[in-house]
Amino acid sequence: MKNGRRRLTSKRARNSQGDEALLRGYCFFVIARKITK
């Protein structure tokens, strides 16, 4: 159980970091698009 939990937490941590990167990229894209307009 402990090993499974550690694996789940590590996966969640990696997913959260990926989501933050996607959100930052999306925000940057939106801001750049607004500036171009």
C-alpha distance matrix in Angstrom:
0.0 3.8 5.5 5.1 6.1 8.6 9.9 10.5 12.2 14.2 15.3 16.3 18.2 20.0 20.8 22.2 24.3 25.6 26.5 28.4 30.3 31.3 32.4 34.5 36.0 36.8 38.4 40.4 41.6 42.7 44.6 46.2 47.3 48.8 50.7 52.1 53.3
3.8 0.0 3.8 5.4 5.1 6.2 8.6 9.9 10.5 12.2 14.2 15.2 16.3 18.3 19.8 20.8 22.5 24.3 25.4 26.9 28.7 30.1 31.2 32.9 34.6 35.8 37.2 38.9 40.4 41.7 43.2 44.9 46.2 47.7 49.3 50.8 52.3
5.5 3.8 0.0 3.8 5.4 5.1 6.2 8.7 9.9 10.5 12.3 14.2 15.3 16.6 18.3 19.8 21.2 22.6 24.2 25.8 27.2 28.6 30.1 31.7 33.1 34.4 36.1 37.6 38.9 40.5 42.1 43.5 44.8 46.6 48.1 49.4 51.0
5.1 5.4 3.8 0.0 3.8 5.4 5.1 6.2 8.6 9.9 10.6 12.2 14.2 15.4 16.4 18.2 20.1 21.1 22.3 24.3 25.9 26.8 28.3 30.3 31.5 32.5 34.4 36.1 37.2 38.5 40.4 41.9 42.9 44.7 46.5 47.7 49.1
6.1 5.1 5.4 3.8 0.0 3.8 5.4 5.1 6.1 8.5 9.8 10.4 12.1 14.2 15.1 16.2 18.3 19.8 20.7 22.4 24.3 25.4 26.5 28.4 30.1 31.0 32.5 34.4 35.7 36.9 38.6 40.3 41.4 42.9 44.7 46.2 47.5
8.6 6.2 5.1 5.4 3.8 0.0 3.8 5.4 5.1 6.1 8.5 9.8 10.4 12.3 14.1 15.1 16.5 18.3 19.7 21.1 22.7 24.3 25.5 27.0 28.6 30.0 31.4 33.0 34.5 36.0 37.4 39.0 40.4 42.0 43.5 45.0 46.5
9.9 8.6 6.2 5.1 5.4 3.8 0.0 3.8 5.5 5.1 6.1 8.6 9.8 10.6 12.2 14.1 15.5 16.5 18.2 20.0 21.2 22.5 24.2 25.9 27.0 28.4 30.2 31.7 32.8 34.5 36.2 37.5 38.7 40.6 42.1 43.3 44.9
10.5 9.9 8.7 6.2 5.1 5.4 3.8 0.0 3.8 5.5 5.1 6.1 8.5 9.9 10.4 12.1 14.2 15.2 16.1 18.2 19.9 20.8 22.1 24.2 25.5 26.4 28.2 30.0 31.1 32.4 34.3 35.8 36.8 38.5 40.4 41.6 43.0
12.2 10.5 9.9 8.6 6.1 5.1 5.5 3.8 0.0 3.8 5.4 5.0 6.0 8.6 9.7 10.3 12.3 14.1 15.0 16.4 18.4 19.7 20.7 22.4 24.2 25.3 26.6 28.5 30.0 31.2 32.7 34.4 35.7 37.2 38.8 40.4 41.8
14.2 12.2 10.5 9.9 8.5 6.1 5.1 5.5 3.8 0.0 3.8 5.4 5.1 6.2 8.5 9.8 10.7 12.4 14.2 15.5 16.7 18.4 20.0 21.3 22.7 24.3 25.8 27.2 28.6 30.3 31.7 33.1 34.6 36.3 37.7 39.1 40.8
15.3 14.2 12.3 10.6 9.8 8.5 6.1 5.1 5.4 3.8 0.0 3.8 5.4 5.1 6.1 8.5 9.9 10.5 12.1 14.3 15.4 16.4 18.2 20.0 21.0 22.2 24.2 25.7 26.7 28.3 30.2 31.4 32.6 34.5 36.1 37.2 38.8
16.3 15.2 14.2 12.2 10.4 9.8 8.6 6.1 5.0 5.4 3.8 0.0 3.8 5.5 5.0 6.0 8.6 9.7 10.3 12.2 14.2 15.1 16.2 18.2 19.8 20.6 22.2 24.1 25.4 26.5 28.3 29.9 31.1 32.6 34.4 35.8 37.1
18.2 16.3 15.3 14.2 12.1 10.4 9.8 8.5 6.0 5.1 5.4 3.8 0.0 3.8 5.4 5.1 6.3 8.7 9.9 10.7 12.5 14.3 15.3 16.6 18.5 19.9 21.1 22.7 24.4 25.7 27.1 28.6 30.2 31.7 33.1 34.7 36.3
20.0 18.3 16.6 15.4 14.2 12.3 10.6 9.9 8.6 6.2 5.1 5.5 3.8 0.0 3.8 5.5 5.2 6.2 8.7 10.0 10.7 12.4 14.3 15.5 16.6 18.3 20.0 21.2 22.6 24.4 25.9 27.0 28.5 30.4 31.7 33.0 34.8
20.8 19.8 18.3 16.4 15.1 14.1 12.2 10.4 9.7 8.5 6.1 5.0 5.4 3.8 0.0 3.8 5.4 5.0 6.1 8.6 9.8 10.4 12.2 14.2 15.2 16.2 18.2 19.8 20.8 22.3 24.2 25.5 26.6 28.4 30.2 31.3 32.8
22.2 20.8 19.8 18.2 16.2 15.1 14.1 12.1 10.3 9.8 8.5 6.0 5.1 5.5 3.8 0.0 3.8 5.4 5.0 6.2 8.7 9.8 10.4 12.3 14.2 15.1 16.4 18.3 19.8 20.9 22.4 24.2 25.5 26.9 28.5 30.1 31.5
24.3 22.5 21.2 20.1 18.3 16.5 15.5 14.2 12.3 10.7 9.9 8.6 6.3 5.2 5.4 3.8 0.0 3.8 5.5 5.1 6.3 8.7 9.9 10.6 12.3 14.2 15.4 16.5 18.3 20.0 21.2 22.5 24.3 25.8 27.1 28.6 30.4
25.6 24.3 22.6 21.1 19.8 18.3 16.5 15.2 14.1 12.4 10.5 9.7 8.7 6.2 5.0 5.4 3.8 0.0 3.8 5.4 5.1 6.2 8.6 9.9 10.5 12.2 14.2 15.3 16.4 18.3 20.0 21.0 22.3 24.3 25.7 26.8 28.6
26.5 25.4 24.2 22.3 20.7 19.7 18.2 16.1 15.0 14.2 12.1 10.3 9.9 8.7 6.1 5.0 5.5 3.8 0.0 3.8 5.4 5.0 6.1 8.6 9.8 10.3 12.1 14.1 15.1 16.3 18.2 19.8 20.8 22.4 24.2 25.5 26.9
28.4 26.9 25.8 24.3 22.4 21.1 20.0 18.2 16.4 15.5 14.3 12.2 10.7 10.0 8.6 6.2 5.1 5.4 3.8 0.0 3.8 5.4 5.0 6.1 8.5 9.7 10.5 12.2 14.1 15.2 16.4 18.2 19.7 21.0 22.5 24.2 25.7
30.3 28.7 27.2 25.9 24.3 22.7 21.2 19.9 18.4 16.7 15.4 14.2 12.5 10.7 9.8 8.7 6.3 5.1 5.4 3.8 0.0 3.8 5.5 5.2 6.1 8.5 9.9 10.5 12.2 14.2 15.4 16.4 18.2 20.0 21.1 22.4 24.4
31.3 30.1 28.6 26.8 25.4 24.3 22.5 20.8 19.7 18.4 16.4 15.1 14.3 12.4 10.4 9.8 8.7 6.2 5.0 5.4 3.8 0.0 3.8 5.5 5.1 6.0 8.5 9.8 10.4 12.2 14.2 15.2 16.2 18.3 19.9 20.9 22.5
32.4 31.2 30.1 28.3 26.5 25.5 24.2 22.1 20.7 20.0 18.2 16.2 15.3 14.3 12.2 10.4 9.9 8.6 6.1 5.0 5.5 3.8 0.0 3.8 5.4 5.0 6.1 8.5 9.7 10.5 12.2 14.1 15.1 16.4 18.3 19.9 21.1
34.5 32.9 31.7 30.3 28.4 27.0 25.9 24.2 22.4 21.3 20.0 18.2 16.6 15.5 14.2 12.3 10.6 9.9 8.6 6.1 5.2 5.5 3.8 0.0 3.8 5.5 5.1 6.1 8.5 9.9 10.5 12.1 14.1 15.4 16.5 18.3 20.0
36.0 34.6 33.1 31.5 30.1 28.6 27.0 25.5 24.2 22.7 21.0 19.8 18.5 16.6 15.2 14.2 12.3 10.5 9.8 8.5 6.1 5.1 5.4 3.8 0.0 3.8 5.5 5.1 6.1 8.7 9.9 10.5 12.1 14.3 15.3 16.4 18.4
36.8 35.8 34.4 32.5 31.0 30.0 28.4 26.4 25.3 24.3 22.2 20.6 19.9 18.3 16.2 15.1 14.2 12.2 10.3 9.7 8.5 6.0 5.0 5.5 3.8 0.0 3.8 5.4 5.0 6.2 8.6 9.8 10.4 12.3 14.3 15.3 16.6
38.4 37.2 36.1 34.4 32.5 31.4 30.2 28.2 26.6 25.8 24.2 22.2 21.1 20.0 18.2 16.4 15.4 14.2 12.1 10.5 9.9 8.5 6.1 5.1 5.5 3.8 0.0 3.8 5.4 5.1 6.2 8.5 9.8 10.6 12.3 14.2 15.4
40.4 38.9 37.6 36.1 34.4 33.0 31.7 30.0 28.5 27.2 25.7 24.1 22.7 21.2 19.8 18.3 16.5 15.3 14.1 12.2 10.5 9.8 8.5 6.1 5.1 5.4 3.8 0.0 3.8 5.5 5.2 6.1 8.5 9.9 10.6 12.2 14.3
41.6 40.4 38.9 37.2 35.7 34.5 32.8 31.1 30.0 28.6 26.7 25.4 24.4 22.6 20.8 19.8 18.3 16.4 15.1 14.1 12.2 10.4 9.7 8.5 6.1 5.0 5.4 3.8 0.0 3.8 5.5 5.1 6.0 8.6 9.9 10.5 12.3
42.7 41.7 40.5 38.5 36.9 36.0 34.5 32.4 31.2 30.3 28.3 26.5 25.7 24.4 22.3 20.9 20.0 18.3 16.3 15.2 14.2 12.2 10.5 9.9 8.7 6.2 5.1 5.5 3.8 0.0 3.8 5.5 5.0 6.2 8.7 9.9 10.6
44.6 43.2 42.1 40.4 38.6 37.4 36.2 34.3 32.7 31.7 30.2 28.3 27.1 25.9 24.2 22.4 21.2 20.0 18.2 16.4 15.4 14.2 12.2 10.5 9.9 8.6 6.2 5.2 5.5 3.8 0.0 3.8 5.4 5.1 6.2 8.7 9.9
46.2 44.9 43.5 41.9 40.3 39.0 37.5 35.8 34.4 33.1 31.4 29.9 28.6 27.0 25.5 24.2 22.5 21.0 19.8 18.2 16.4 15.2 14.1 12.1 10.5 9.8 8.5 6.1 5.1 5.5 3.8 0.0 3.8 5.4 5.1 6.2 8.7
47.3 46.2 44.8 42.9 41.4 40.4 38.7 36.8 35.7 34.6 32.6 31.1 30.2 28.5 26.6 25.5 24.3 22.3 20.8 19.7 18.2 16.2 15.1 14.1 12.1 10.4 9.8 8.5 6.0 5.0 5.4 3.8 0.0 3.8 5.5 5.2 6.3
48.8 47.7 46.6 44.7 42.9 42.0 40.6 38.5 37.2 36.3 34.5 32.6 31.7 30.4 28.4 26.9 25.8 24.3 22.4 21.0 20.0 18.3 16.4 15.4 14.3 12.3 10.6 9.9 8.6 6.2 5.1 5.4 3.8 0.0 3.8 5.5 5.1
50.7 49.3 48.1 46.5 44.7 43.5 42.1 40.4 38.8 37.7 36.1 34.4 33.1 31.7 30.2 28.5 27.1 25.7 24.2 22.5 21.1 19.9 18.3 16.5 15.3 14.3 12.3 10.6 9.9 8.7 6.2 5.1 5.5 3.8 0.0 3.8 5.4
52.1 50.8 49.4 47.7 46.2 45.0 43.3 41.6 40.4 39.1 37.2 35.8 34.7 33.0 31.3 30.1 28.6 26.8 25.5 24.2 22.4 20.9 19.9 18.3 16.4 15.3 14.2 12.2 10.5 9.9 8.7 6.2 5.2 5.5 3.8 0.0 3.8
53.3 52.3 51.0 49.1 47.5 46.5 44.9 43.0 41.8 40.8 38.8 37.1 36.3 34.8 32.8 31.5 30.4 28.6 26.9 25.7 24.4 22.5 21.1 20.0 18.4 16.6 15.4 14.3 12.3 10.6 9.9 8.7 6.3 5.1 5.4 3.8 0.0
